[in-house]
Amino acid sequence: MSYAHLDTYSRLLRGAHEAVATGGAWPESPRNLIKASWRRSLDAGIDLEGKSAPLVYDLASIGDIRKTHPLQPLLPLLAQTLSGLADETGHIMIVTDSDGGVLWREGNHSIMRHADRIGLADGHQWGEHDVGTNGIGTALATGRPVHVYSEEHLMRVLHVWSCSAAPITDPDSGRVIGCVDVSGTARSLHPATVALVAATAKLAETQLAVRMHERDERLRRRFESLRGRPGILLSSTGRVITGDPGGDLGERVHLGKQAGSRLILRDGTAALLEPFSDGFLLRPGPAAAPPGLTLSLLGEGTPTASYGDDARPLSLRHAELLALLALHPHGLTAEQLSFHLYGDDGNPVTIRAEIHRLRGQLGGAIAAKPYRLVCPVEADFMKVRRLLSSGDPAGVARAYPGPLLPRSESPELRRERDELEAQVRAFLLRRGGPEELWAYAQTCNGRDDYEVLERLAALPPTDLRSAAARSRLHS
């Protein structure tokens, strides 16, 4: 991009910044990647006038954290590839953990002194939820290499900087374990630097894969020494190494908190998990029913999911993904999920990252290719539909605390929400008595529903529900 184009783009970004700061409409938006990152950052409460990334590691103990991090053995490779370039061109190389915490930094000493002022230094954290849009945080949030230029940063203090960053995924666990970044002053760092940074991240992943295969081979040799003893060999992360020729378990088994004990596999069979060398052995166990997934997504409260005995609150995005998968039992691709959530503006990469996090929480409940729920599912909104079909007004009133994910802007979920709301209202007006109408009047849409309140106001004057309805009608 030429300097003339950069100047034009910078003016556009400054106008968008002023609109964000004053709460006005954006006159023109930055490119889609940055626009989405700004929205995530603003939702996280990022202060545009913030001055520095937070310090999250005690510098006295950061050495111990580095020693145990899986990227530590690869630091010489990363430094050889990037830090020489960074030093010669007035830039710095950063390597972080999976949350954006800076573990290593090398490069130009003059630039490092400037970087100290904004916390671009050891022990400080650069996730989007910490400092807003930036190369490290946005690469980790999207799961892809990114270049963030000057005013594309949301915090004004970062406008003199540009950065190119790429996430690094561990092939053993399948999880992002860190990020590599080159940062410098805005116009000295060419956008093409992101290609070199991305290639360096891929090189690191290749080396991690080589080390993984070496560990696998050592485990296989020890496993073969058991001479036919039955079992399936897993890595320490649950990845299937050998013993499952039909591929029934998929690529990995979710170990969760059950390592060393009894597991329920995704086909509903039980197995015993035994520590074996640096991994695990799965052995046949007594049959058992697979755990079920229960979704509570109706009403204004926090959506929740219960998987087996484990109940947890859900973010809106995870609740939306689970609702869509429940509505599509045969599964959806990342592209389809993205379209159902965002329409044409969706990004399948973001969906894959969110599904990866969700699978980490719910283990074997979600399969891939396509993404689908592979366990018994009970969702409150699906239960309401069944009760409507069975003609049970009391059951509908008890089971319907309010609309499906009322904060969701997903096009498909909005349609599902509106249709379910209309059906519940019409059914209770037609078939419901005072108890059922009063229950509906406690929902967010029923509180001010004129027809429902008129029905309740017609109850005997001694009925407290009648007085409450008349009060709402005249308020």
ZABA-581121 format. One record per residue (C-alpha): residue number from 0; residue in one letter; z, x, y. Coordinates in steps of 0.1 Angstrom, whole numbers, plus 5000, padded with zeros to 4 digits. Example, Ala and Ser with C-alpha at 12.3 -4.5 7.8 and 13.67 -1.06 7.14 Angstrom:
REM residues 2
0:A:5078:5123:4955 .
1:S:5071:5137:4989 .
//
This chain:
REM residues 475
0:M:5000:5000:5000 .
1:S:4990:5014:5034 .
2:Y:5015:5019:5063 .
3:A:4998:4991:5082 .
4:H:5003:4967:5053 .
5:L:5039:4979:5049 .
6:D:5046:4972:5086 .
7:T:5032:4936:5082 .
8:Y:5052:4931:5050 .
9:S:5084:4944:5067 .
10:R:5079:4919:5096 .
11:L:5076:4891:5071 .
12:L:5107:4902:5053 .
13:R:5127:4905:5086 .
14:G:5118:4869:5094 .
15:A:5129:4858:5060 .
16:H:5162:4877:5064 .
17:E:5169:4860:5097 .
18:A:5163:4826:5081 .
19:V:5187:4834:5053 .
20:A:5213:4846:5077 .
21:T:5211:4814:5098 .
22:G:5206:4790:5069 .
23:G:5171:4780:5081 .
24:A:5139:4776:5061 .
25:W:5121:4808:5052 .
26:P:5090:4810:5074 .
27:E:5073:4831:5047 .
28:S:5088:4842:5014 .
29:P:5088:4877:4999 .
30:R:5069:4882:4966 .
31:N:5081:4860:4937 .
32:L:5102:4887:4920 .
33:I:5122:4894:4951 .
34:K:5124:4857:4961 .
35:A:5140:4849:4927 .
36:S:5164:4878:4931 .
37:W:5174:4867:4966 .
38:R:5183:4833:4953 .
39:R:5204:4847:4925 .
40:S:5221:4870:4949 .
41:L:5228:4842:4974 .
42:D:5241:4820:4946 .
43:A:5265:4849:4938 .
44:G:5278:4849:4973 .
45:I:5264:4883:4985 .
46:D:5272:4891:5021 .
47:L:5241:4903:5040 .
48:E:5264:4925:5061 .
49:G:5281:4942:5032 .
50:K:5284:4980:5035 .
51:S:5288:4994:5000 .
52:A:5287:4988:4963 .
53:P:5322:4983:4948 .
54:L:5339:5012:4929 .
55:V:5346:5000:4894 .
56:Y:5354:5032:4875 .
57:D:5384:5055:4881 .
58:L:5366:5088:4888 .
59:A:5394:5106:4870 .
60:S:5385:5089:4837 .
61:I:5347:5085:4841 .
62:G:5342:5116:4820 .
63:D:5356:5098:4790 .
64:I:5333:5068:4796 .
65:R:5303:5091:4798 .
66:K:5312:5108:4765 .
67:T:5311:5076:4746 .
68:H:5280:5061:4762 .
69:P:5249:5060:4740 .
70:L:5228:5075:4767 .
71:Q:5249:5106:4771 .
72:P:5229:5126:4744 .
73:L:5197:5117:4763 .
74:L:5208:5129:4797 .
75:P:5190:5163:4794 .
76:L:5158:5144:4786 .
77:L:5162:5121:4815 .
78:A:5171:5149:4839 .
79:Q:5142:5170:4827 .
80:T:5118:5142:4833 .
81:L:5130:5128:4866 .
82:S:5157:5148:4884 .
83:G:5134:5178:4891 .
84:L:5110:5155:4908 .
85:A:5138:5137:4926 .
86:D:5152:5170:4940 .
87:E:5118:5183:4951 .
88:T:5107:5151:4968 .
89:G:5141:5143:4985 .
90:H:5151:5116:4961 .
91:I:5180:5111:4936 .
92:M:5180:5100:4899 .
93:I:5206:5075:4888 .
94:V:5216:5065:4852 .
95:T:5239:5035:4849 .
96:D:5256:5014:4822 .
97:S:5245:4979:4812 .
98:D:5263:4964:4842 .
99:G:5248:4987:4867 .
100:G:5278:5010:4869 .
101:V:5267:5045:4880 .
102:L:5275:5071:4853 .
103:W:5253:5100:4863 .
104:R:5235:5111:4895 .
105:E:5213:5141:4902 .
106:G:5188:5152:4928 .
107:N:5185:5161:4965 .
108:H:5219:5170:4979 .
109:S:5212:5158:5014 .
110:I:5201:5124:5001 .
111:M:5232:5122:4979 .
112:R:5254:5126:5010 .
113:H:5237:5096:5026 .
114:A:5239:5077:4993 .
115:D:5277:5083:4992 .
116:R:5280:5061:5023 .
117:I:5267:5030:5005 .
118:G:5283:5037:4971 .
119:L:5251:5049:4954 .
120:A:5274:5073:4936 .
121:D:5293:5079:4904 .
122:G:5316:5050:4895 .
123:H:5301:5023:4918 .
124:Q:5284:4992:4904 .
125:W:5250:4980:4914 .
126:G:5245:4947:4897 .
127:E:5229:4919:4916 .
128:H:5262:4900:4917 .
129:D:5278:4931:4934 .
130:V:5253:4941:4961 .
131:G:5224:4917:4958 .
132:T:5187:4926:4953 .
133:N:5183:4963:4944 .
134:G:5163:4983:4919 .
135:I:5191:4988:4894 .
136:G:5206:4953:4895 .
137:T:5172:4935:4896 .
138:A:5158:4956:4867 .
139:L:5189:4946:4847 .
140:A:5187:4910:4857 .
141:T:5150:4906:4848 .
142:G:5149:4931:4819 .
143:R:5118:4948:4833 .
144:P:5109:4978:4856 .
145:V:5110:4970:4893 .
146:H:5104:4986:4926 .
147:V:5124:4973:4956 .
148:Y:5112:4983:4990 .
149:S:5133:4986:5021 .
150:E:5138:4951:5036 .
151:E:5134:4936:5001 .
152:H:5171:4945:4997 .
153:L:5192:4916:5007 .
154:M:5220:4937:5022 .
155:R:5209:4950:5056 .
156:V:5225:4984:5051 .
157:L:5201:4991:5022 .
158:H:5170:4986:5043 .
159:V:5165:5023:5048 .
160:W:5163:5027:5010 .
161:S:5137:5021:4984 .
162:C:5142:5024:4946 .
163:S:5123:5022:4913 .
164:A:5143:5013:4882 .
165:A:5138:5004:4846 .
166:P:5163:4990:4820 .
167:I:5168:5009:4787 .
168:T:5172:4988:4755 .
169:D:5190:5002:4724 .
170:P:5167:4994:4694 .
171:D:5197:4994:4671 .
172:S:5217:4966:4689 .
173:G:5187:4950:4707 .
174:R:5208:4951:4739 .
175:V:5202:4966:4773 .
176:I:5226:4996:4774 .
177:G:5217:5010:4809 .
178:C:5192:5016:4836 .
179:V:5174:5047:4850 .
180:D:5166:5047:4887 .
181:V:5150:5069:4913 .
182:S:5161:5061:4949 .
183:G:5151:5075:4983 .
184:T:5144:5066:5019 .
185:A:5121:5037:5023 .
186:R:5087:5052:5030 .
187:S:5092:5085:5011 .
188:L:5094:5067:4977 .
189:H:5060:5055:4966 .
190:P:5058:5021:4947 .
191:A:5039:5039:4920 .
192:T:5071:5058:4911 .
193:V:5081:5027:4891 .
194:A:5055:5036:4865 .
195:L:5071:5071:4859 .
196:V:5105:5055:4858 .
197:A:5093:5029:4833 .
198:A:5077:5056:4811 .
199:T:5110:5076:4812 .
200:A:5129:5045:4800 .
201:K:5104:5041:4772 .
202:L:5108:5077:4762 .
203:A:5146:5073:4761 .
204:E:5141:5042:4739 .
205:T:5118:5062:4716 .
206:Q:5145:5089:4712 .
207:L:5171:5062:4705 .
208:A:5148:5048:4678 .
209:V:5144:5082:4662 .
210:R:5182:5087:4660 .
211:M:5186:5051:4647 .
212:H:5161:5058:4618 .
213:E:5179:5090:4610 .
214:R:5212:5071:4607 .
215:D:5194:5044:4586 .
216:E:5181:5070:4562 .
217:R:5216:5085:4557 .
218:L:5230:5051:4550 .
219:R:5202:5043:4525 .
220:R:5209:5074:4505 .
221:R:5246:5065:4503 .
222:F:5237:5029:4494 .
223:E:5213:5041:4466 .
224:S:5241:5062:4452 .
225:L:5259:5029:4443 .
226:R:5233:5025:4414 .
227:G:5225:4989:4415 .
228:R:5257:4975:4429 .
229:P:5246:4942:4446 .
230:G:5247:4939:4484 .
231:I:5227:4940:4516 .
232:L:5230:4970:4538 .
233:L:5236:4965:4575 .
234:S:5239:4989:4604 .
235:S:5271:4989:4624 .
236:T:5255:4965:4648 .
237:G:5245:4940:4620 .
238:R:5209:4951:4618 .
239:V:5195:4946:4582 .
240:I:5185:4979:4567 .
241:T:5178:4971:4531 .
242:G:5185:4947:4503 .
243:D:5169:4916:4518 .
244:P:5132:4919:4507 .
245:G:5124:4883:4515 .
246:G:5136:4886:4551 .
247:D:5159:4856:4547 .
248:L:5185:4870:4571 .
249:G:5161:4879:4598 .
250:E:5163:4912:4617 .
251:R:5201:4911:4621 .
252:V:5233:4894:4611 .
253:H:5257:4883:4638 .
254:L:5290:4901:4630 .
255:G:5310:4885:4658 .
256:K:5347:4890:4653 .
257:Q:5345:4887:4615 .
258:A:5336:4923:4606 .
259:G:5354:4932:4574 .
260:S:5359:4896:4563 .
261:R:5339:4864:4554 .
262:L:5306:4854:4571 .
263:I:5286:4822:4571 .
264:L:5249:4831:4571 .
265:R:5223:4811:4590 .
266:D:5211:4794:4557 .
267:G:5247:4781:4552 .
268:T:5256:4805:4524 .
269:A:5287:4825:4525 .
270:A:5290:4863:4522 .
271:L:5317:4889:4522 .
272:L:5313:4917:4548 .
273:E:5327:4951:4537 .
274:P:5328:4983:4557 .
275:F:5305:5009:4542 .
276:S:5302:5044:4557 .
277:D:5288:5039:4592 .
278:G:5277:5003:4585 .
279:F:5285:4973:4564 .
280:L:5276:4957:4531 .
281:L:5271:4920:4526 .
282:R:5280:4907:4492 .
283:P:5275:4871:4478 .
284:G:5305:4848:4485 .
285:P:5314:4812:4477 .
286:A:5291:4786:4493 .
287:A:5302:4769:4525 .
288:A:5287:4746:4551 .
289:P:5273:4763:4582 .
290:P:5293:4759:4614 .
291:G:5281:4732:4638 .
292:L:5272:4734:4675 .
293:T:5287:4707:4697 .
294:L:5274:4704:4733 .
295:S:5292:4685:4761 .
296:L:5267:4683:4789 .
297:L:5273:4649:4805 .
298:G:5292:4643:4837 .
299:E:5303:4664:4866 .
300:G:5327:4687:4847 .
301:T:5318:4722:4834 .
302:P:5294:4720:4805 .
303:T:5308:4734:4773 .
304:A:5296:4745:4738 .
305:S:5317:4746:4706 .
306:Y:5303:4767:4677 .
307:G:5325:4764:4647 .
308:D:5361:4769:4660 .
309:D:5350:4787:4691 .
310:A:5347:4767:4723 .
311:R:5335:4781:4756 .
312:P:5323:4770:4790 .
313:L:5286:4774:4798 .
314:S:5268:4785:4829 .
315:L:5242:4760:4842 .
316:R:5213:4781:4830 .
317:H:5227:4784:4794 .
318:A:5236:4747:4793 .
319:E:5200:4739:4804 .
320:L:5185:4762:4776 .
321:L:5207:4746:4749 .
322:A:5198:4711:4761 .
323:L:5161:4719:4759 .
324:L:5165:4734:4724 .
325:A:5185:4704:4713 .
326:L:5156:4681:4726 .
327:H:5130:4703:4708 .
328:P:5144:4709:4672 .
329:H:5111:4726:4661 .
330:G:5116:4753:4688 .
331:L:5101:4765:4720 .
332:T:5086:4799:4731 .
333:A:5099:4818:4761 .
334:E:5069:4806:4780 .
335:Q:5075:4770:4771 .
336:L:5112:4772:4780 .
337:S:5103:4789:4813 .
338:F:5079:4760:4821 .
339:H:5104:4733:4812 .
340:L:5130:4750:4834 .
341:Y:5110:4762:4864 .
342:G:5076:4747:4862 .
343:D:5047:4770:4871 .
344:D:5071:4794:4890 .
345:G:5089:4804:4858 .
346:N:5092:4839:4844 .
347:P:5094:4842:4806 .
348:V:5110:4876:4809 .
349:T:5140:4860:4826 .
350:I:5142:4834:4798 .
351:R:5142:4861:4771 .
352:A:5171:4879:4789 .
353:E:5191:4847:4791 .
354:I:5185:4838:4755 .
355:H:5196:4873:4745 .
356:R:5229:4868:4763 .
357:L:5233:4833:4748 .
358:R:5226:4846:4713 .
359:G:5253:4872:4718 .
360:Q:5278:4843:4725 .
361:L:5267:4819:4698 .
362:G:5256:4842:4671 .
363:G:5236:4827:4643 .
364:A:5232:4793:4661 .
365:I:5199:4804:4677 .
366:A:5169:4818:4659 .
367:A:5138:4834:4675 .
368:K:5100:4831:4672 .
369:P:5102:4804:4684 .
370:Y:5136:4800:4699 .
371:R:5154:4771:4680 .
372:L:5188:4759:4669 .
373:V:5194:4766:4632 .
374:C:5227:4748:4627 .
375:P:5239:4713:4628 .
376:V:5239:4701:4664 .
377:E:5259:4673:4681 .
378:A:5252:4667:4718 .
379:D:5269:4641:4739 .
380:F:5237:4629:4755 .
381:M:5221:4625:4721 .
382:K:5251:4605:4709 .
383:V:5247:4581:4738 .
384:R:5211:4575:4728 .
385:R:5222:4566:4693 .
386:L:5248:4542:4706 .
387:L:5223:4526:4728 .
388:S:5200:4521:4698 .
389:S:5229:4506:4678 .
390:G:5238:4481:4705 .
391:D:5274:4493:4710 .
392:P:5284:4487:4747 .
393:A:5320:4499:4742 .
394:G:5308:4530:4725 .
395:V:5282:4537:4752 .
396:A:5308:4533:4780 .
397:R:5333:4556:4763 .
398:A:5306:4583:4755 .
399:Y:5290:4583:4790 .
400:P:5311:4601:4816 .
401:G:5280:4606:4839 .
402:P:5245:4620:4842 .
403:L:5231:4649:4821 .
404:L:5237:4682:4839 .
405:P:5236:4667:4873 .
406:R:5230:4700:4891 .
407:S:5200:4709:4870 .
408:E:5166:4711:4887 .
409:S:5147:4715:4854 .
410:P:5117:4691:4855 .
411:E:5122:4680:4819 .
412:L:5159:4677:4821 .
413:R:5156:4656:4853 .
414:R:5133:4632:4834 .
415:E:5158:4630:4805 .
416:R:5187:4626:4829 .
417:D:5170:4598:4849 .
418:E:5158:4580:4819 .
419:L:5192:4581:4802 .
420:E:5210:4569:4833 .
421:A:5186:4540:4838 .
422:Q:5190:4529:4801 .
423:V:5228:4531:4802 .
424:R:5231:4512:4835 .
425:A:5207:4484:4823 .
426:F:5223:4482:4789 .
427:L:5258:4478:4803 .
428:L:5248:4453:4829 .
429:R:5231:4433:4801 .
430:R:5256:4437:4773 .
431:G:5288:4452:4788 .
432:G:5320:4433:4797 .
433:P:5345:4442:4824 .
434:E:5359:4472:4805 .
435:E:5325:4487:4800 .
436:L:5314:4481:4836 .
437:W:5346:4495:4850 .
438:A:5341:4526:4829 .
439:Y:5306:4530:4843 .
440:A:5319:4525:4878 .
441:Q:5339:4557:4874 .
442:T:5308:4578:4870 .
443:C:5292:4595:4900 .
444:N:5263:4570:4901 .
445:G:5283:4540:4892 .
446:R:5309:4545:4920 .
447:D:5287:4529:4946 .
448:D:5264:4508:4924 .
449:Y:5262:4475:4942 .
450:E:5253:4453:4913 .
451:V:5280:4467:4890 .
452:L:5306:4464:4918 .
453:E:5296:4428:4925 .
454:R:5302:4419:4888 .
455:L:5336:4435:4889 .
456:A:5345:4419:4922 .
457:A:5339:4385:4906 .
458:L:5369:4391:4882 .
459:P:5401:4371:4890 .
460:P:5418:4382:4922 .
461:T:5448:4393:4901 .
462:D:5427:4419:4883 .
463:L:5431:4453:4900 .
464:R:5396:4462:4891 .
465:S:5384:4433:4912 .
466:A:5403:4446:4943 .
467:A:5390:4481:4938 .
468:A:5354:4468:4935 .
469:R:5357:4447:4967 .
470:S:5372:4477:4985 .
471:R:5342:4499:4975 .
472:L:5317:4472:4985 .
473:H:5331:4469:5020 .
474:S:5338:4507:5026 .
//
